[in-house]
Amino acid sequence: RGRVPHPGATLGGIADEHGLAALPSATNFVTIDCGRDGAFARLILAELLERDIFVRMPGAAPLDRCIRVSCSDDTDLAVFRAALPAALEAAHSKMSPPGACKV
């Protein structure tokens, strides 16, 4: 009989699909490194919240570059998988490239 993957493994795969890194975890959530700074992670968090996806993030640097996503059932994981690409695209569009001047 096939083994059902732990939700954390599924979340790690979703993160990997989008160039993000899931940190090892033995908890009921997965910490996903967003690959930039806290400002970028806060934009991703806000974009996910706009899409009714509840995530958290650590408040102190350097961990504030991460979001925390709770392990859940397949339905919730599918919703997260569907929402993440648009949230990332929106967050990228709101960030200036490194070194760019904001007017």
N, C-alpha and C positions, 0 to 999 in steps of 0.2 A: 504494500500500500504506500502511495506517495505521501511525503511529509508536507504539511502546509507550512509555508515560511512564516516566521515571526513577523508581526507588523513592523518591528524595527528594521528588519532586513528589507522589507518592502519600501519603507521610507528612505533607507539608505540608497536603494536602487533608483528611486525617484530623484533624489538629490543628485546622484551621479549622472543621470540622464541629462541634467541641466547644468553640468559643470560645477556643481556645488559638492562639498565634502561633508559626509555624515561622520561625526566623531563616535568612537566606540562607546557603548552604553549598556549598562545592566539595569536600567530603570524603565519606567513605563512611558518614557519620551525619548526622542532622538534630537540631539543638538546638531544643527546643520550650519556649517561655516559658510557664510555668504560670499567669502572671498575678497571682501573689501573692508571698509570701515563700518563703524557703528551707524553713521548716517545712512549708508546704503542699506544695511540690515533693517533700520527703522522704516525706510521706504518700502521694503519688501513686506515687512510686518503690516504696515498701513494698507498696502495694496491687497494683501490676503484678507485683512479684516473687512475691507470694502466688498470683498467677494464672499463674506460670511464664513471665512475660515479663521477659527480662533487659534492663534499661536502666541507664544510668549518669547521674550528675549531677556538675557541677563543684562543688568544695568551697568556693570562696570567693565571698563576696557581691560584687557583686550577681548574679553568674552562677548562684549556688546556687538561684535561683528557676526554673531550667531543668532539664529532663531531656534526655539524649542518647539517641536511638534509632538503632540501626544500620540502614542500608539492607539489604534482604534480598529474598528471592523473594516471589512473590505469596501463597504459602501462609502464610508468616510475617507478611506485612503484613495478611492477613485475620484472623489470630489477634489481632494488635495492635488492629485496628479493632474486633473483637468485645469485647476485654477493657477497652479504655479507658473506655467509659461507666460500667461498674460500678466501676472503680478511681476515677474522678473522683467518683462519687456517694458512695462510701465515704470518700474523703478529705474531701469537703465536710462529711459528717456528723460527722467527728471534729474539725473546726475550729470554734472559737467564732466567731461574727460579730465583725467589728472593733468594739472598744469594749465587748464583753460581759465580764462578770466570770465567772471560773471559780471554782466552789465546791469 
